[in-house]
Amino acid sequence: MEKDNTSQSRLVKRKKKKRTFRKRALFILIPILVAFLSIIGYGTYLYMKADTVMSESYEDDGREKSELREVKVDPTEDNVSILIIGVDENNHRDNEGSARSDALMVATLNKEDKSVNLVSIPRDSYVYIPEVGYEDKINHAHAFGGPQATIGTVENLLDIPIDYWVKVNFHAFVDVVDALNGVTAEVPYEFYESNSMDQRNAIHLLPGEQELNGEEALALARTRKLDNDIERGKRQQELIKAVVDKAASANSVFKFDNIIDAVGENMTTNMTFDEMKSFISYGTDGKNIDINTHTLEGNDWQPESTYYWQLDQVALNETKSMLKSHLELEGENGDSESETGETESVLSEGTSNSY
């Protein structure tokens, strides 16, 4: 009888231990499960929101493909080019749709290498604008005919197809930087600059590496009071890299909601959401994104009362060759010379950064 009592006592203890273990396991597993489901839920929410917002930013420009392409590109398989048009459109300026481009960059993306060539085109570059049939500053092209006139001008200048375009209002840049709680950048010198609402000297920055909010980062991207458009373009490239770097960090995951809002409200593009998703692989295949930055250099030119940035034809051909090689287009379109013969350019040494 004593043995039976002992056995029953041990059995009760085992059951208590099992119940205790189960409680502890549930205590540990339930929060993990809740967190996991929350992450999945947040990811699903972001995906659905991005789909909605980016779809609203889509604009059918009537182009099935570039005239310099034989067939329409598939960004999941092909190397592609993207024209980035930065504009400063404000309600108080009443210039929506007629603003000049304030920043102009061409990005070529190589699918196999997961590399990007980013070429900044100075806004005062003297080029042929097909939309009007004469030479003028390249930033006037957008005022003459929006993204389509700008695309035609850039394709004529660089002799490469522009597959996609993205037009971004500078307000998006301010909002994205603020959504990321600022970015780190190098300020080259002390300066005063207007803010996004054109309030004169509203921004005051001192030289040195520092954390900048959205308005301060925009001021750094816009100023050229103490140098020139070339240095301005380089600063814009560096700021884009800083934003990409910050946005790609794990700490920024829960800021994507605000980033999507900031971009969606201030962007138009001919890319569908599905086409945008194809570029995610550039940053998620286990390798760093290789971003090579270049700037078209030249010299000041003022034949009469208007200032231009004159480009060098010899180096422009080198730029064309570099971009065609990156897109793997050698021989597809031929090496056409500029019809006007008056647009000249020099390609500065590129810098490479991985993100």
C-alpha positions as semicolon CSV with decimal commas, in nm:
position;residue;x (nm);y (nm);z (nm)
1;M;0,000;0,000;0,000
2;E;0,289;0,235;0,079
3;K;0,441;0,158;-0,262
4;D;0,117;0,251;-0,432
5;N;0,107;0,585;-0,247
6;T;0,469;0,656;-0,347
7;S;0,397;0,572;-0,712
8;Q;0,091;0,793;-0,714
9;S;0,292;1,075;-0,554
10;R;0,560;1,048;-0,824
11;L;0,292;1,041;-1,092
12;V;0,133;1,356;-0,953
13;K;0,473;1,527;-0,944
14;R;0,540;1,430;-1,307
15;K;0,202;1,569;-1,412
16;K;0,271;1,892;-1,222
17;K;0,611;1,922;-1,392
18;K;0,451;1,865;-1,734
19;R;0,186;2,125;-1,663
20;T;0,452;2,370;-1,540
21;F;0,665;2,305;-1,851
22;R;0,366;2,357;-2,077
23;K;0,281;2,685;-1,904
24;R;0,639;2,808;-1,938
25;A;0,650;2,697;-2,302
26;L;0,326;2,879;-2,374
27;F;0,452;3,184;-2,183
28;I;0,757;3,194;-2,415
29;L;0,594;3,084;-2,741
30;I;0,282;3,303;-2,732
31;P;0,474;3,637;-2,739
32;I;0,699;3,500;-3,016
33;L;0,395;3,388;-3,213
34;V;0,222;3,722;-3,159
35;A;0,536;3,909;-3,269
36;F;0,573;3,684;-3,575
37;L;0,210;3,733;-3,676
38;S;0,245;4,108;-3,615
39;I;0,545;4,124;-3,847
40;I;0,357;3,927;-4,113
41;G;0,056;4,152;-4,062
42;Y;0,268;4,467;-4,086
43;G;0,440;4,334;-4,397
44;T;0,106;4,255;-4,557
45;Y;-0,025;4,599;-4,464
46;L;0,283;4,768;-4,613
47;Y;0,256;4,563;-4,931
48;M;-0,112;4,650;-4,978
49;K;-0,049;5,015;-4,899
50;A;0,248;5,033;-5,137
51;D;0,039;4,869;-5,408
52;T;-0,236;5,128;-5,362
53;V;-0,012;5,434;-5,327
54;M;0,229;5,345;-5,607
55;S;-0,056;5,252;-5,838
56;E;-0,198;5,599;-5,781
57;S;0,142;5,744;-5,878
58;Y;0,139;5,554;-6,208
59;E;0,092;5,759;-6,524
60;D;0,033;5,600;-6,862
61;D;0,250;5,811;-7,091
62;G;0,134;5,635;-7,406
63;R;0,478;5,487;-7,472
64;E;0,487;5,111;-7,501
65;K;0,866;5,131;-7,528
66;S;1,147;5,368;-7,614
67;E;1,194;5,436;-7,986
68;L;1,552;5,320;-7,936
69;R;1,433;4,973;-7,830
70;E;1,335;4,699;-8,071
71;V;1,112;4,532;-7,812
72;K;0,964;4,631;-7,477
73;V;1,196;4,557;-7,183
74;D;1,116;4,321;-6,899
75;P;1,290;4,450;-6,582
76;T;1,286;4,100;-6,430
77;E;1,521;3,986;-6,709
78;D;1,664;4,288;-6,891
79;N;1,902;4,571;-6,813
80;V;1,705;4,894;-6,801
81;S;1,743;5,270;-6,767
82;I;1,552;5,510;-6,545
83;L;1,538;5,888;-6,585
84;I;1,500;6,069;-6,252
85;I;1,348;6,415;-6,285
86;G;1,352;6,638;-5,978
87;V;1,116;6,935;-5,993
88;D;1,028;7,214;-5,752
89;E;0,655;7,255;-5,800
90;N;0,465;7,451;-5,535
91;N;0,108;7,572;-5,500
92;H;0,231;7,919;-5,412
93;R;0,437;7,924;-5,732
94;D;0,141;7,802;-5,941
95;N;0,383;7,610;-6,164
96;E;0,245;7,256;-6,157
97;G;0,322;7,086;-6,488
98;S;0,528;7,378;-6,620
99;A;0,825;7,380;-6,383
100;R;1,179;7,343;-6,508
101;S;1,365;7,036;-6,386
102;D;1,592;7,123;-6,097
103;A;1,776;6,789;-6,093
104;L;1,825;6,540;-6,372
105;M;1,987;6,197;-6,339
106;V;2,002;5,886;-6,554
107;A;2,038;5,548;-6,384
108;T;2,129;5,236;-6,580
109;L;2,077;4,904;-6,401
110;N;2,261;4,584;-6,491
111;K;2,058;4,281;-6,384
112;E;2,344;4,030;-6,375
113;D;2,594;4,246;-6,187
114;K;2,329;4,412;-5,967
115;S;2,512;4,737;-6,039
116;V;2,389;5,089;-6,105
117;N;2,549;5,372;-6,303
118;L;2,413;5,708;-6,193
119;V;2,491;5,999;-6,425
120;S;2,406;6,353;-6,317
121;I;2,330;6,598;-6,600
122;P;2,395;6,962;-6,504
123;R;2,074;7,165;-6,531
124;D;2,234;7,441;-6,741
125;S;2,381;7,201;-7,000
126;Y;2,344;7,345;-7,351
127;V;2,176;7,072;-7,554
128;Y;1,942;7,017;-7,847
129;I;1,577;6,988;-7,740
130;P;1,375;6,797;-8,004
131;E;1,044;6,923;-7,860
132;V;1,119;7,278;-7,979
133;G;1,386;7,211;-8,240
134;Y;1,669;7,422;-8,103
135;E;1,945;7,430;-7,839
136;D;1,870;7,550;-7,488
137;K;1,935;7,461;-7,125
138;I;1,836;7,101;-7,063
139;N;1,623;7,195;-6,762
140;H;1,394;7,391;-6,996
141;A;1,284;7,068;-7,165
142;H;1,043;6,982;-6,884
143;A;0,881;7,328;-6,904
144;F;0,842;7,282;-7,281
145;G;0,678;6,939;-7,266
146;G;0,702;6,762;-6,931
147;P;0,864;6,419;-6,889
148;Q;0,818;6,328;-7,257
149;A;1,015;6,630;-7,380
150;T;1,283;6,558;-7,119
151;I;1,305;6,193;-7,226
152;G;1,343;6,292;-7,592
153;T;1,618;6,538;-7,501
154;V;1,812;6,291;-7,286
155;E;1,781;6,010;-7,543
156;N;1,912;6,248;-7,811
157;L;2,198;6,357;-7,587
158;L;2,314;6,016;-7,459
159;D;2,194;5,794;-7,746
160;I;2,049;5,533;-7,509
161;P;1,685;5,431;-7,457
162;I;1,506;5,569;-7,153
163;D;1,283;5,282;-7,042
164;Y;1,131;5,431;-6,729
165;W;1,099;5,775;-6,576
166;V;1,027;5,899;-6,227
167;K;0,930;6,259;-6,157
168;V;0,970;6,357;-5,794
169;N;0,872;6,683;-5,632
170;F;1,129;6,813;-5,384
171;H;0,864;6,797;-5,112
172;A;0,898;6,417;-5,133
173;F;1,268;6,446;-5,057
174;V;1,198;6,657;-4,748
175;D;0,929;6,418;-4,623
176;V;1,136;6,102;-4,686
177;V;1,438;6,239;-4,499
178;D;1,214;6,341;-4,209
179;A;1,046;5,998;-4,212
180;L;1,395;5,847;-4,169
181;N;1,467;6,086;-3,880
182;G;1,733;6,259;-4,086
183;V;2,044;6,159;-4,281
184;T;2,415;6,212;-4,226
185;A;2,589;6,431;-4,484
186;E;2,899;6,642;-4,534
187;V;2,832;7,015;-4,560
188;P;3,124;7,170;-4,758
189;Y;3,090;7,530;-4,637
190;E;2,874;7,769;-4,440
191;F;2,575;7,896;-4,633
192;Y;2,222;8,032;-4,611
193;E;1,949;7,892;-4,837
194;S;1,574;7,922;-4,890
195;N;1,350;7,644;-4,761
196;S;1,098;7,442;-4,962
197;M;0,843;7,724;-4,934
198;D;1,092;7,978;-5,075
199;Q;1,143;8,161;-4,746
200;R;1,471;8,340;-4,808
201;N;1,771;8,240;-4,590
202;A;1,549;8,019;-4,373
203;I;1,818;7,748;-4,362
204;H;2,162;7,815;-4,214
205;L;2,423;7,537;-4,221
206;L;2,782;7,527;-4,098
207;P;3,056;7,313;-4,256
208;G;3,127;6,956;-4,148
209;E;2,964;6,614;-4,130
210;Q;2,631;6,633;-3,952
211;E;2,278;6,499;-3,921
212;L;2,036;6,690;-4,144
213;N;1,658;6,703;-4,134
214;G;1,451;6,717;-4,452
215;E;1,462;7,094;-4,507
216;E;1,835;7,108;-4,434
217;A;1,907;6,817;-4,670
218;L;1,704;6,988;-4,943
219;A;1,898;7,312;-4,890
220;L;2,225;7,120;-4,931
221;A;2,091;6,954;-5,248
222;R;1,983;7,285;-5,399
223;T;2,256;7,533;-5,310
224;R;2,528;7,631;-5,556
225;K;2,599;7,981;-5,433
226;L;2,963;7,917;-5,347
227;D;3,056;7,659;-5,613
228;N;2,878;7,539;-5,929
229;D;2,623;7,302;-6,079
230;I;2,877;7,018;-6,098
231;E;2,943;7,017;-5,725
232;R;2,569;7,054;-5,669
233;G;2,506;6,739;-5,875
234;K;2,765;6,548;-5,674
235;R;2,598;6,654;-5,349
236;Q;2,264;6,537;-5,481
237;Q;2,412;6,197;-5,563
238;E;2,567;6,168;-5,217
239;L;2,238;6,258;-5,053
240;I;2,054;5,996;-5,260
241;K;2,305;5,737;-5,141
242;A;2,260;5,850;-4,781
243;V;1,883;5,809;-4,812
244;V;1,919;5,464;-4,973
245;D;2,163;5,357;-4,702
246;K;1,937;5,475;-4,419
247;A;1,622;5,329;-4,575
248;A;1,792;4,991;-4,626
249;S;1,890;4,963;-4,259
250;A;1,693;4,733;-4,030
251;N;1,611;5,026;-3,801
252;S;1,405;5,188;-4,077
253;V;1,162;4,900;-4,134
254;F;0,888;5,051;-3,918
255;K;0,930;5,388;-4,089
256;F;0,830;5,253;-4,430
257;D;0,468;5,352;-4,373
258;N;0,560;5,721;-4,364
259;I;0,811;5,680;-4,647
260;I;0,545;5,530;-4,874
261;D;0,314;5,822;-4,796
262;A;0,589;6,077;-4,862
263;V;0,687;5,928;-5,197
264;G;0,337;5,850;-5,318
265;E;0,205;6,202;-5,265
266;N;0,490;6,363;-5,458
267;M;0,579;6,121;-5,736
268;T;0,458;6,028;-6,083
269;T;0,609;5,748;-6,291
270;N;0,542;5,523;-6,589
271;M;0,644;5,220;-6,380
272;T;0,374;4,985;-6,259
273;F;0,393;4,845;-5,907
274;D;0,490;4,503;-6,046
275;E;0,776;4,662;-6,241
276;M;0,893;4,844;-5,929
277;K;0,898;4,516;-5,736
278;S;1,142;4,368;-5,986
279;F;1,410;4,610;-5,861
280;I;1,391;4,476;-5,505
281;S;1,627;4,193;-5,606
282;Y;1,909;4,450;-5,645
283;G;1,921;4,483;-5,268
284;T;1,804;4,141;-5,149
285;D;2,016;3,886;-5,335
286;G;2,286;3,872;-5,068
287;K;2,518;4,119;-5,243
288;N;2,567;4,491;-5,189
289;I;2,431;4,728;-5,452
290;D;2,722;4,869;-5,650
291;I;2,637;5,234;-5,726
292;N;2,883;5,414;-5,955
293;T;2,832;5,790;-5,975
294;H;2,938;6,011;-6,266
295;T;2,896;6,375;-6,360
296;L;2,908;6,537;-6,701
297;E;3,167;6,809;-6,671
298;G;3,247;7,097;-6,899
299;N;3,307;7,469;-6,875
300;D;3,120;7,793;-6,817
301;W;2,991;7,950;-7,136
302;Q;2,812;8,282;-7,172
303;P;2,792;8,387;-7,540
304;E;2,558;8,676;-7,462
305;S;2,359;8,751;-7,147
306;T;2,258;8,389;-7,070
307;Y;2,482;8,148;-6,881
308;Y;2,521;7,787;-7,005
309;W;2,723;7,481;-6,913
310;Q;2,908;7,373;-7,227
311;L;2,977;7,002;-7,265
312;D;3,264;6,832;-7,445
313;Q;3,172;6,611;-7,743
314;V;3,468;6,370;-7,715
315;A;3,395;6,273;-7,356
316;L;3,022;6,267;-7,427
317;N;3,092;5,980;-7,665
318;E;3,283;5,807;-7,384
319;T;2,979;5,851;-7,162
320;K;2,753;5,702;-7,428
321;S;2,985;5,406;-7,465
322;M;2,998;5,348;-7,089
323;L;2,619;5,353;-7,055
324;K;2,564;5,134;-7,363
325;S;2,815;4,882;-7,229
326;H;2,637;4,874;-6,894
327;L;2,303;4,818;-7,068
328;E;2,474;4,571;-7,305
329;L;2,354;4,766;-7,608
330;E;2,680;4,785;-7,805
331;G;2,600;4,776;-8,173
332;E;2,222;4,785;-8,122
333;N;2,169;5,152;-8,206
334;G;2,502;5,240;-8,363
335;D;2,731;5,517;-8,247
336;S;2,540;5,821;-8,362
337;E;2,695;6,163;-8,332
338;S;2,497;6,461;-8,209
339;E;2,305;6,615;-8,501
340;T;2,375;6,967;-8,383
341;G;2,741;6,913;-8,310
342;E;2,716;7,187;-8,050
343;T;2,659;6,982;-7,734
344;E;2,981;6,893;-7,558
345;S;3,061;6,700;-7,241
346;V;3,328;6,563;-7,014
347;L;3,268;6,264;-6,791
348;S;3,438;6,302;-6,456
349;E;3,596;6,008;-6,281
350;G;3,321;5,792;-6,136
351;T;3,308;5,691;-5,775
352;S;3,178;5,357;-5,659
353;N;2,981;5,296;-5,341
354;S;2,818;4,980;-5,218
355;Y;2,486;4,970;-5,037
